[in-house]
């Protein structure tokens, strides 16, 4: 019973229909899938042409022996696709295989013969439409093999032999995985022909073997590209980790040496005068350093409260040095928003170092937040010495720090930074973040 089913034309045609559907689906997936584009056109063509070839065979068998002019045209076109299609598939296969082989002279010569062989097969298939040398359709609308049918088969045999030779020559260059993938195109069709002859099938299973080989190639290629994507993703994550570590190093290196010296010197004298204050100062200094490192690890915006805590730690350290000469005022009307890490702290540091710190008798730094209908605004203001906005500063570090803040505001929250200053009156920096 099973043998009768396997030998039935209906079973064969049904398998071909499903094979063509799978080929078209795989071609569509390869075309629109979010995978590397290397070889995408060639693989899509390979799958699409194979699907068309299988449909041609389906219609050729489905209308074989049915009377009528329409049926005759369908049989002729279907059989033409069955002859022309395999040669075109072979040509695309050779074109695709070229991406995975070397350019050594002997290989290129064999590839040239391979292309000529498939091209010859396509040309003679077209000629056979008119002279019936490979096949023809008789008066009863039945497919009949022509006098040179064996020649059409030998063209394919020559192609397979050439492919095997190329694979043997290039096996080390390609690697065993790619060798197996491309060998499927030779092995599956050959096994299908041997099976059909051994079981004395009433039809050739060559096209089924070709479609299975192409689909197998597709599955293995997709798997390999998925593995490659996973590997690249892991490398990107590792590189990002290394970049983060470098950024931490850069931030630590940008902490002014004199600032660290002043902090440590203040702590040293506090140890003699007030051990309790010295202990709190050491704790603040450790929190400040840890806050810088933790902030650089964040690739997303943090809460304003987190950034404000870091700023307060920094100001506590500066107060050890400036004492009563540094006054800080807070007017926080809104705190429930997000801000990129290390954007407020550099503005406050500039206000202390370049504003109040350079003013005789010191001054006041104020931090004010408020919101409008569409934005959150953080304003850092000092009544220090100020500067001329149009004058280019010689302090490279300050300039780089401000541009860094601008860049991260733009990239992370689409925000912006506005700085206004007047000599002798002070500076105002506004961080503006859209809601």
C-alpha positions in Angstrom: 0.0 0.0 0.0 2.8 2.5 0.9 4.7 1.6 -2.2 1.6 2.4 -4.3 1.2 5.7 -2.6 4.9 6.6 -3.2 4.5 5.6 -6.8 1.4 7.7 -7.4 1.6 10.9 -9.4 -0.8 12.6 -7.0 1.6 12.1 -4.1 4.5 13.3 -6.2 2.6 16.4 -7.3 1.5 17.2 -3.8 5.1 17.0 -2.5 6.2 19.4 -5.3 3.4 21.9 -4.4 4.6 22.0 -0.8 8.2 22.2 -1.9 7.4 25.2 -4.1 5.5 26.9 -1.2 8.5 26.4 1.1 10.9 27.8 -1.4 8.8 31.0 -1.9 8.3 31.4 1.9 12.0 31.0 2.5 12.8 33.5 -0.3 10.5 36.0 1.3 11.9 35.5 4.7 15.4 35.8 3.4 14.5 39.0 1.6 12.8 40.8 4.5 14.4 39.1 7.5 16.6 41.1 9.8 19.8 39.2 9.0 23.0 40.2 7.3 22.6 41.1 3.6 25.7 39.1 2.5 24.6 36.9 -0.5 20.9 37.8 0.1 20.1 38.4 -3.5 21.7 35.2 -4.7 20.0 33.0 -2.1 16.6 34.7 -2.8 17.0 34.0 -6.5 18.1 30.4 -5.9 14.9 29.8 -3.8 12.6 31.7 -6.1 13.7 30.1 -9.3 13.6 26.7 -7.6 10.0 27.4 -6.5 9.1 28.4 -10.1 10.7 25.3 -11.5 8.7 23.1 -9.1 5.4 24.9 -10.0 6.2 24.3 -13.7 6.5 20.6 -13.0 3.3 20.6 -11.0 1.4 22.2 -13.9 3.1 19.9 -16.5 1.9 16.8 -14.6 -1.5 18.3 -13.7 -2.4 19.1 -17.3 -0.6 16.2 -19.0 -3.0 14.3 -21.3 -5.8 16.9 -20.9 -7.2 18.0 -24.3 -7.6 21.6 -25.3 -5.4 24.4 -26.5 -5.0 26.0 -23.1 -3.9 22.7 -21.5 -1.4 22.3 -24.3 0.2 25.7 -23.7 0.3 25.0 -19.9 2.1 21.7 -20.6 4.6 23.3 -22.9 5.4 26.1 -20.5 5.5 23.8 -17.5 7.9 21.4 -19.2 10.0 24.3 -20.4 10.4 25.5 -16.8 11.4 21.9 -15.8 14.2 21.9 -18.3 15.3 25.6 -18.3 14.8 26.0 -14.5 17.4 23.5 -13.3 20.1 25.0 -15.5 19.3 28.5 -14.2 19.4 27.2 -10.6 22.8 25.6 -11.3 24.1 28.9 -12.7 22.9 30.8 -9.6 24.3 28.1 -7.4 27.7 28.5 -9.1 27.5 32.2 -8.8 26.6 31.9 -5.1 29.4 29.3 -4.4 31.9 31.8 -5.8 31.5 33.9 -2.7 32.9 31.1 -0.6 35.8 29.9 -2.7 39.3 31.2 -3.4 40.4 33.0 -6.6 43.1 30.4 -7.5 43.6 30.0 -11.2 42.5 26.3 -11.5 39.3 27.0 -9.6 38.5 30.0 -11.8 39.0 27.9 -14.9 36.7 25.2 -13.7 34.1 27.8 -12.7 34.3 29.2 -16.2 33.6 25.8 -17.7 30.7 25.4 -15.2 29.1 28.6 -16.3 29.5 27.7 -20.0 27.9 24.3 -19.2 24.8 25.8 -17.6 24.6 28.5 -20.2 24.7 25.9 -22.9 21.9 24.0 -21.1 19.7 27.1 -20.9 20.2 28.0 -24.6 19.5 24.4 -25.8 16.4 24.3 -23.6 15.0 27.3 -25.5 15.9 25.7 -28.8 14.1 22.5 -27.8 10.9 24.5 -27.6 11.0 24.8 -31.4 12.6 21.5 -32.5 11.7 19.1 -29.8 15.2 17.7 -29.4 14.8 17.3 -25.6 11.0 16.9 -25.3 7.8 17.7 -27.2 4.1 17.5 -26.6 2.2 15.0 -28.9 -1.2 15.4 -30.4 -2.8 13.9 -27.3 -1.2 16.6 -25.2 1.2 14.3 -23.5 4.8 14.9 -22.7 7.2 12.9 -24.8 11.0 12.7 -24.4 12.9 13.9 -27.5 15.8 12.1 -29.3 18.4 14.1 -27.4 16.9 13.8 -24.0 20.0 12.1 -22.6 22.1 15.1 -23.7 20.0 17.3 -21.5 20.7 15.0 -18.6 24.4 14.8 -19.3 24.7 18.6 -19.1 23.6 18.3 -15.5 25.9 15.4 -14.8 28.8 17.5 -16.1 27.8 20.3 -13.8 27.7 18.0 -10.8 31.2 16.6 -11.6 32.6 20.1 -11.9 31.1 21.1 -8.6 32.5 18.1 -6.9 36.0 18.9 -8.3 35.7 22.5 -7.1 34.6 21.4 -3.6 37.5 19.0 -3.3 40.0 21.6 -4.4 38.5 24.3 -2.1 37.6 22.1 0.9 40.3 23.6 3.2 39.5 27.2 2.1 35.8 26.7 2.6 35.9 24.7 5.8 34.0 21.5 6.3 30.7 23.2 7.3 30.5 25.1 4.0 31.8 22.0 2.1 28.8 20.0 3.5 26.3 22.8 2.7 27.3 23.1 -0.9 27.8 19.3 -1.3 24.1 18.9 -0.5 23.3 20.4 -3.9 25.1 17.5 -5.5 24.3 14.8 -3.0 20.5 15.2 -2.7 19.7 15.3 -6.5 22.0 12.3 -7.1 20.4 10.3 -4.3 16.9 11.2 -5.6 17.7 10.0 -9.1 19.3 6.7 -7.7 16.2 6.2 -5.5 13.8 6.7 -8.4 15.7 4.3 -10.6 16.1 1.7 -7.9 12.4 1.8 -7.0 11.4 2.0 -10.7 9.4 5.2 -10.2 7.2 6.4 -13.1 8.6 9.9 -12.8 12.0 11.5 -12.0 12.6 12.9 -8.6 15.5 15.1 -9.7 13.6 18.3 -9.1 12.5 17.2 -5.6 16.2 16.5 -4.9 17.2 20.0 -6.1 14.5 21.7 -4.0 15.5 19.7 -0.9 19.1 20.7 -1.5 18.3 24.4 -1.9 16.1 24.4 1.2 18.8 22.6 3.2 21.3 25.2 2.1 18.9 27.9 3.1 18.4 26.4 6.6 22.1 26.0 7.2 23.0 29.4 5.9 20.4 31.0 8.2 21.7 29.1 11.2 25.3 30.1 10.4 24.3 33.8 10.0 22.3 33.7 13.3 25.4 32.3 15.1 27.4 35.0 13.5 24.9 37.7 14.6 25.0 36.3 18.2 28.8 36.3 18.1 28.8 39.9 16.8 26.3 41.0 19.5 28.5 39.4 22.2 31.5 41.3 20.8 29.6 44.6 20.8 28.6 44.0 24.4 32.2 43.3 25.3 33.4 46.4 23.4 30.7 48.5 25.1 32.0 47.3 28.5 35.5 48.2 27.5 34.3 51.7 26.4 32.5 52.1 29.7 35.7 51.2 31.6 37.6 53.7 29.5 35.0 56.4 30.1 35.3 55.8 33.8 39.1 56.2 33.5 38.6 59.4 31.6 36.3 60.8 34.2 38.6 59.9 37.0 41.6 61.4 35.1 39.6 64.6 34.6 39.1 65.1 38.3 41.4 68.0 38.9 44.5 67.0 40.8 44.4 70.2 42.9 40.8 69.4 43.9 41.8 66.0 45.2 44.8 67.5 46.9 42.7 70.2 48.6 40.2 67.6 49.7 42.8 65.3 51.2 44.6 68.3 52.8 41.4 69.5 54.4 40.7 66.0 55.7 44.3 65.8 57.1 43.7 69.0 59.2 40.3 67.8 60.2 41.8 64.6 61.6 43.7 66.8 64.2 40.9 69.3 65.0 37.6 67.3 64.6 37.7 63.6 64.0 34.0 63.4 63.6 34.1 65.9 60.7 37.1 64.2 59.2 35.2 60.9 59.2 32.2 62.6 57.4 34.6 64.2 54.9 36.2 60.9 54.1 32.8 59.4 53.6 31.7 62.3 51.3 35.0 62.0 49.3 34.4 58.2 48.8 30.8 58.8 47.8 31.9 61.5 45.3 34.4 59.2 43.6 32.0 56.3 43.6 29.2 58.5 42.2 31.4 59.5 39.3 32.1 55.9 38.4 28.5 54.8 38.9 27.2 57.6 36.7 29.4 56.7 33.8 28.1 53.1 33.9 24.6 54.4 33.2 23.6 54.4 29.5 20.2 55.8 30.3 18.9 58.9 32.1 18.7 58.8 35.9 16.3 60.5 38.3 17.0 64.2 39.1 17.2 63.2 42.8 20.1 60.8 42.0 22.1 63.5 40.2 21.2 66.1 42.9 22.6 63.8 45.7 25.9 63.5 43.8 26.0 67.3 43.5 25.3 67.8 47.2 28.2 65.4 48.0 30.5 67.5 45.7 29.4 70.7 47.4 30.0 69.3 50.8 33.6 68.7 49.8 34.1 72.2 48.4 32.7 73.7 51.6 35.6 72.1 53.5 37.9 74.4 51.4 35.8 77.5 51.0 34.0 77.3 54.3 31.8 80.4 54.7 32.9 81.9 51.3 30.7 79.3 49.5 27.0 79.5 50.1 24.5 77.2 48.4 20.8 77.8 47.8 18.2 75.4 46.6 14.8 76.3 45.1 13.4 72.9 43.8 9.9 73.3 42.5 10.0 70.1 40.6 12.1 66.9 41.1 10.1 64.1 39.4 11.9 64.0 36.0 14.9 62.3 34.5 18.3 63.7 33.5 21.4 62.3 31.9 24.1 61.4 34.6 26.9 63.9 35.2 25.2 66.8 33.5 24.2 69.0 36.5 27.4 68.3 38.5 29.8 69.8 35.8 27.7 73.0 35.7 27.8 73.3 39.5 31.5 72.6 39.5 32.1 75.4 36.9 30.0 77.7 39.0 32.2 77.0 42.1 35.6 76.8 40.4 35.3 79.6 37.7 32.7 81.7 39.4 32.6 81.9 43.2 36.1 80.5 43.6 37.7 83.4 41.7 35.7 86.1 43.5 37.2 87.8 46.5 35.1 87.0 49.5 33.3 84.1 47.7 29.7 84.1 46.7 26.5 82.0 46.3 25.6 79.1 44.0 21.9 78.5 43.5 20.2 75.5 42.0 16.6 76.2 40.8 14.2 73.8 39.1 10.8 74.5 37.6 8.6 73.3 34.8 6.7 74.8 31.9 4.0 73.3 29.8 6.4 71.4 27.6 9.8 71.4 29.5 11.7 70.9 32.7 14.3 73.5 33.5 17.3 73.2 35.8 19.0 76.5 36.4 22.5 76.8 38.0 23.4 80.4 38.9 26.4 82.0 40.6 27.2 85.6 41.5 30.9 85.1 40.8 33.3 86.9 38.4 31.5 85.9 35.2 33.0 85.8 31.7 32.6 87.2 28.2 30.4 84.7 26.3 31.9 85.6 22.9 35.5 85.2 24.2 37.1 81.8 23.6 38.2 80.2 26.8 41.7 78.9 27.2 40.6 76.2 29.6 40.3 73.2 27.3 38.9 71.0 30.0 36.0 73.3 30.7 35.1 73.6 27.1 35.2 69.8 26.6 33.1 69.2 29.7 30.4 71.6 28.5 30.3 70.1 25.0 30.1 66.6 26.6 27.1 67.8 28.6 25.5 69.2 25.5 26.0 66.0 23.5 24.6 63.7 26.2 21.6 65.9 26.8 20.8 65.8 23.0 21.4 62.1 22.6 19.7 60.8 25.7 16.7 63.1 26.3 16.7 65.5 23.3 17.6 68.3 25.7 19.8 71.4 25.4 22.1 73.6 27.4 22.0 77.4 27.5 24.8 79.4 29.2 24.5 83.1 29.9 27.2 85.2 31.7 28.2 88.7 32.3 31.6 89.9 33.6 31.4 91.0 37.2 27.9 89.7 37.8 28.0 86.0 37.4 26.9 83.1 35.2 23.6 81.2 34.6 23.5 77.8 33.1 20.1 76.3 32.1 19.5 72.6 31.4 16.3 72.3 29.4 14.6 68.8 29.1 11.5 68.2 27.0 8.6 66.4 28.8 
